[in-house]
Amino acid sequence: MLGFLWLDLRAGWLSLAVIAVVLRLVSLVANFVGGENSSFQTIVELRQVQAWGIDAFVLPVGVPNPMIMVGQASIFFTMAFIASVVWTVMRGNDAAKKRRALIVCGSVSIAIVCSVVMMWLLVQGNLPIPLAVGLTLVPMILVMGYILGGDVVRASIMARQLQLSEQRLRASEERMQVAMSAADVGAWTWNLDNDSFWFSDIGSRLSGQPADSPVSSEAVVAQVYPEDRAAFWAVRDQAVRGKSVFSVELRRMLPDGSLRWLTARGRAERQAEGMPLLLSGVLADITERRQAEERLKRIVEGAPVGMLVCGPDGRIVIANHRAHQVFMHPTGAMTGLPLDQLLPTHALPGIVAPGAAARTEADEAAQAHELTGRRGDGSDVAVEVAFTAMQINDASHVLVSVADISARKLM
């Protein structure tokens, strides 16, 4: 019983329980070596009595055994241990545990007190019931059975829920693996504690590192193109220091000397105190995309007129040398500028803004428009502009051709 209380509630002073058990063992030894038993030193009479309408119950009558006090002391320490359990639990904040402690300890205490009173009355000969009948233990057994039965039911429910969760997780992982395999995307994890990488099978093939085994960050960075390593570490530092997002495009050097473009995207997983523990995400080969972008840049740069490429947000992502001359901006300074800063696109009836290039109609896009542009020094320039909608990497872009017609306007 004391073991049940200790294992179930994990509270109370264990030393009191140990003393109670030792005294109980002493009283059991005395039951066989001192007197008739631990209750009677000498039995002088066996009295037949009636109880509950049943004849021929036999009750002993005799001289009480002093060793009965050892058993009573065991009961005293048992009650003290139960009180310490209740006191310890009631000091906590777990309401369910408090209720459990009151029910269990209360039923045990009542059973012990009733048992002591019954035993004393039996020894004194004032209670005519059989010594083997322990009615006071029935409520305690029922309560302990209720507690244990509830634990078994809850454990069964939790096991079923865990099994269902594992099945859902396994199915989700399988779907994710199928999707990543179809997209040729690999997974990676960077453990910041031991500074090691883990790659999935596809991630291993893309990165050139072993699969499903730790790889040092030095080994990973050794295959990164030297000019891209600074960007790699800068993005890592940003993710660790609070940005949480890890996103970088870099080149990987192959053993034959060729280069492959890779994009790594992920997020930082943080500990409770906020320090990052892991960086994890996906890895994809974007060589074909970067090569297409380079071809587009060469085409745009070689055009005899000014050429601009605007992204979905209406900002310039590519501008050739001639466009910089038309708008009098230093080479490279126009990248990232809103197109509205150079051209009043809102004044074009029927022409869709660059951010909605997917809805631009072909006849409107091909039509040239004479506009007044704004140069870098704030002066105006007469230009002829044509818009063409295009898709780059599944995103809507606008190709803008610009010709300086200032000389023609003066004629």
Residue, then its C-alpha position, 0 to 999 in steps of 0.5 A: m500500500l505504501g509502495f502504491l502511494w509512493l509510486d502513484l503520487r511521488a510525494g511524502w517522506l520516504s523515511l516514514a514509510v521505511i520505518a513503518v515497513v520495518l516495524r510491520l516486519v518486526s510485528l510479523v516475526a513476533n506473531f510466530v515467536g512470541g505468545e500465541n500470535s502478535s495479538f494474544q500472549t495466551i488464548v484461554e477460551l474459544r468462544q462461539v458467537q452469532a454474527w449476521g445470523i450465522d452460527a458457530f463463529v469462533l472468537p479467541v479470548g485471552v491475554p493481550n500480547p504486548m507486541i501488539m504495540v509494535g504493530q500499532a507503532s507501524i500504523f502510526f508511522t504509516m499514518a504519518f507517511i500518508a499525512s506527509v504525502v498529502w502535505t507535500v502534494m497540497r503545496g504544489n499547483d497540480a489540481a488533479k494531483k491534489r484531488r487524487a491525493l485526497i481521494v487515495c490518502g483519505s480512503v487509506s486513512i479511513a480504512i486504517v483507522c477503522s481496522v485499528v478500532m475493529m482490532w482493538l474491540l476484537v482483542q477486548g472481546n467487544l466485537p463479535i465478528p470473525l477476525a478474518v472479515g476485513l470490511t474496512l479494506v473494501p473501500m480502500i481496495l475499490v478506490m485503488g482499483y478505480i485509480l489503477g483502472g483509470d490509469v490503464v484506460r488512459a494509457s490505452i487511450m494514449a497508446r491508441q492516439l500515439q499509434l494514430s499520430e505515428q501513422r499520420l506522421r508516417a503518411s505525411e513523411e511519405r507524401m513529402q518524400v514523394a513530392m520532394s522526389a518529384a521536384d528533385v528537392g533535397a532536405w538538409t539540417w545543420n546542427l549548430d551545437n556540433d556544427s554538422f550537416w545532415f543531407s537526405d538522399i537527394g540532398s546528398r546528390l546535389s551537395g556531393q556529401p554523404a547521405d544520412s551521416p554527419v558532415s562538418s560545415e568545413a567539408v560543405v563549404a569546401q565545395v562552395y565556389p570561393e566567391d560565394r562563401a562570404a554570402f553563405w556565412a553572412v546568411r548563416d549569421q543573419a539566421v542565427r542572430g534573429k532573422s531566422v530565415f536562411s536563404v542563399e544561392l551559391r555555386r558548387m564546384l564539381p570535381d571536373g571543374s564545372l559549376r552548378w547553381l544551388t539554392a538553399r532555403g530554411r529556417a532556424e529552430r530555436q531553444a526555449e531560451g531563444m538560442p538557435l539549435l538547428l537550421s533546416g530546409v531544402l536544397a535545389d539545383i537552379t543551374e538551368r534557371r540561372q543559365a536562362e537568366e544569364r542568356l536573357k541578360r546577354i540578350v538585353e545587354g546586347a540590344p541597341v535600345g534601352m531594355l528593362v526587365c521588371g519583376p512582379d513587384g514592379r521593380i527593375v531586375i535587369a537594365n542594360h547599358r543603353a537604358h542607363q545612358v537614356f536615364m542618366h544613371p550610373t551603371g548598375a544603379m537602376t537595379g531595384l528601382p521602381l519602374d514608376q520612378l523612371l516612367p509614369t506608367h499610370a498615364l498609359p490607358g489600357i497598359v497593365a502595371p508591371g506587377a500584373a503583367a500576366r493580365t497584359e493583353a498582347d496587342e497593348a503590350a506590342q504597341a509603342h507609347e511616347l512618354t516623358g521619362r525622368r532621368g537620374d538628375g531630375s530632368d525629363v527625356a522624351v522616350e518611346v516605350a513598348f511593354t511585353a509580358m513574359q514569364i520567368n521562373d513561373a513569375s510574371h515579368v515585364l520586358v520594357s524597351v525604351a528609345d530616346i526620341s528627344a532628337r526626333k521631337l526637336m525636328 
